[in-house]
Amino acid sequence: MKTQNDGHSHKPGLLKQTNKGHKHGKHKSKGELHKIQKGKVEAKTISRKLKLSGRKEKKRRAMQVRNHKIGLSSKKKSLLGVNGAPPFLIAVIPVDGDSDQFEFAHQIKSFVENNEGSACFSSKSVLHAIYPRLKLRYSFVFPQSTNLYAQLDAAKAADTIVFLYSADKQNQVYNSRLNLAAMDDTAEIVLNAIMAQGLPTPTGVITGLEKVPQKLRANIKKEFKNKLDTKISSDNDVVVIERENDLAKFLHILGSQKQNSVKQRDVRSHILAENVDFYENVEKDSSVGTLEVSGYVRYQPLDVNGIVHLPGIGDFQLEKITVFEDPYSLNKRKSKDEMMEDQRVIEILIPDPQKQASLQSSIPVVEDGMDGDEDRNEHINFISEADEENEIISEDEETDSDVPSADEDSDSDIEAMSESGKVSDDDDLESTVPTTLDYDKHVNFADEKNEWARLKEAREDAMFPDEVDTPHETLARLRFQKYRGLASFKDSPWNAKEDLPFDYGRIYQFENFNRTRKRIYKLQREGVKPGSYVTIRVKDVPRDLIKPHVYDTYPLVIVGLLPHEHRMSVLNVVVKRVDSDSDKVIKSKDKLVFQCGFRRFIARPIFSQHSLGNKHKFEKFLKPGVHVVATCFAPITFAPSSVLVFERDSDGDELVAVGSVLDSNPDRIIVKRTVLSGHPFKVKKRHAVVRFMFYNKEDILWFKPLELHTKYGLRGHIREPLGTHGHMKCIFNKQIKSQDTVLLNLYKRVFPKWTYDPNVTLLNCENMEMND
């Protein structure tokens, strides 16, 4: 039964009084809190009031933290130099060209032998010293002072670096104060490179100070200490070796000082070769053979089923590991020959075929069977081996017919120089002609012309970034058919799996790279424990590549790789140029030598901005003072790992950039931007007729949906084409000026080329350079 009031509600009239609400401030009122809780009651918790720490409690807490750190440091020291642990590995690096490393080595050898110890050299010139007074053992390695790669490899494996300075060799340049001319650019090259790679515990040593006048000795030590502090910020004092007691102090410092932690060294097993032999495989293939290396296992266990890496050569499997009794034990007092003869085999490890890691680094993929997607391979250009070199360099270069060529400009410059450079004296002219001809014989003008063209291109890119001229002969919609427009570079979606090149089917990818890295670092390692003296046999090593390591004193480091580190992926590294004032031009896809952790290889990377978001702008040049990401196909390397980048030329390898590994992520989207420019022809408030961006009506209609912008910050759109020769009517959000420039952004994704080469030969290493 319906009542009279059903369906009726009273509505207040115009005279209804509305009172102001209570102003309770910005916090929520009690009523609002009750509404949010909706009747929920929090569970009661038993707690006690936090007591404020008193003065004594704070002191006790600080003492506990301090004792804990001291305990960790003492535990780390106990893992080196004693029986059951590898000896202290010390790399001796001269900081001047006149320091005699082996004279210093013989001083140490004589001192140890005269103090109830024993010392001997291995076949790779590694000095083993047993000093019973301190109950410690030392291994000194002396890399070639003229070879930067040798010094870097020795520093990778070393626990301590000794920077050796010879004062007596520079006595002739001392006046009223020290002139550190000996620590020249070469020394700073080495210091900067080692700092970028990862600095072990540093120690400075001065020898020959007794041959310097007394009044100059204090200045020498002070200046050398200051010079080191500006580079390495060491808390240790410089050791001056003048007498025999100074060597005792030196050995005590090496064994007692705090050891620096280098993550990329501490998480991987490695061996510094002390004895090396090579046996050719005569029965099957004489170009490869078995490499036999003896040395101490350091930091992490060495797995016989794992894969080892030889820097600059490649990845290999192990054939056998033989564990010997320590030949340099503290309890022995024998010569080198007696030590090696009395070696007793403790254990022999043979790899298990079921567990041994495979050397397969990439996935074999058939060209026609990539996910069955026919459209995927439409834009992949497969080039022959003969054309690969030219294709890599010239693929993304934009040519401009209106710009004078390098030949024309260089000829005009030469003519201008010849007109202005008049010689007033004929005799002077005759005397300079032979010298000029001799000078020209030693100058490669073709390389200079190429370098000048690259420098000009870099300057144009800095003045007009990413701008290109629309071609007259080709339709713009055909020339830029691989490009697309984006409403927002930051927010517009881009599918990372879209239109991938063929090489992406050969690589590996992690579901979560950082999670995998953390899991691998926490794995319990199996194998020969650190401190064991072993002889390993590495199979199928190329004879030509290993030959310099066998018959030379070049330090050879064998590294046990972490799981998956031999597999190919897309490696991203963050780098920054070291030569901020140099005019040298480094382009994307230039051939560069990379040193990522222990690995060294050759690749042609592409550069992109180090930015947030899922899209990263392609950079055509490696610009000074800016951090960029270099992307290339390379084996997976887990961070943290240092990165050094060298540029290879006829004079050797020059260090051009340093940085660190970012990740191994094939889904990183690198987008190349191309900017088309036009100029206002007629302007009326917000409307303008723009020309020189396109040259036909069809291109204007094709690119009409894209947004325009100007260098003065305006935004606009194309309204309609005018005529048939590329004029178009545009409208902008504000009044446009006649001197403004109208721009249109186009984008396409770019990928690195498969140019990975693990074989970095040692040729021209003695002429390597580096800019400071």
Sequence and secondary structure as in RCSB ss.txt:
>XXXX:A:sequence
MKTQNDGHSHKPGLLKQTNKGHKHGKHKSKGELHKIQKGKVEAKTISRKLKLSGRKEKKRRAMQVRNHKIGLSSK
KKSLLGVNGAPPFLIAVIPVDGDSDQFEFAHQIKSFVENNEGSACFSSKSVLHAIYPRLKLRYSFVFPQSTNLYA
QLDAAKAADTIVFLYSADKQNQVYNSRLNLAAMDDTAEIVLNAIMAQGLPTPTGVITGLEKVPQKLRANIKKEFK
NKLDTKISSDNDVVVIERENDLAKFLHILGSQKQNSVKQRDVRSHILAENVDFYENVEKDSSVGTLEVSGYVRYQ
PLDVNGIVHLPGIGDFQLEKITVFEDPYSLNKRKSKDEMMEDQRVIEILIPDPQKQASLQSSIPVVEDGMDGDED
RNEHINFISEADEENEIISEDEETDSDVPSADEDSDSDIEAMSESGKVSDDDDLESTVPTTLDYDKHVNFADEKN
EWARLKEAREDAMFPDEVDTPHETLARLRFQKYRGLASFKDSPWNAKEDLPFDYGRIYQFENFNRTRKRIYKLQR
EGVKPGSYVTIRVKDVPRDLIKPHVYDTYPLVIVGLLPHEHRMSVLNVVVKRVDSDSDKVIKSKDKLVFQCGFRR
FIARPIFSQHSLGNKHKFEKFLKPGVHVVATCFAPITFAPSSVLVFERDSDGDELVAVGSVLDSNPDRIIVKRTV
LSGHPFKVKKRHAVVRFMFYNKEDILWFKPLELHTKYGLRGHIREPLGTHGHMKCIFNKQIKSQDTVLLNLYKRV
FPKWTYDPNVTLLNCENMEMND
>XXXX:A:secstr
   TTTT      TT          SS  HHHHHHHHTT               HHHHHHHHHHHHHHHHHHHHH
HHTTSSSTTS  EEEEEEESSTT  HHHHHHHHHHHHHTTT EEEE TT  EEEEETTTTEEEEEE   TT HHH
HHHHHHH SEEEEEEESGGGGGG SSS    SS HHHHHHHHHHHHH   EEEEEEE GGGS HHHHHHHHHHHH
HHHHHHH   S  EEE SHHHHHHHHHHHHHS     HHHHTSEEEE SEEEEEE  SS TTEEEEEEEEEEESS
 B TTSEEEETTTEEEEEEEEEEE  TT TT    HHHHHHT  EEEEE   TTTS     S    GGGSTT TG
GGTT     TTTHHHHHHHTT    TTS  HHHHHHHHHHHHHHH   S HHHHHHHHHHHHHHHHT  HHHHHH
HHHHHHHHHHHHHSTTEE   SSS HHHHTTT B  S TTTS   TTSS  GGGGSS   SSHHHHHHHHHTS  
 SB TT EEEEEEEEEEHHHHHHHHSS    EEEE  TTTTSEEEEEEEEEES TT     BTT  EEEEETTEE
EEE  EEEE  SSSEEEEESB  TT  EEEEEEEE   SS EEEEEEEETTEEEEEEEEEEEEE TT EEEEEEE
EEEEEEEEETTEEEEESS SSHHHHHHSTTS EEETTS EEEEEEEETTTTEEEEEESS   TT  EEEEEEEE 
      B     TTGGG EE  
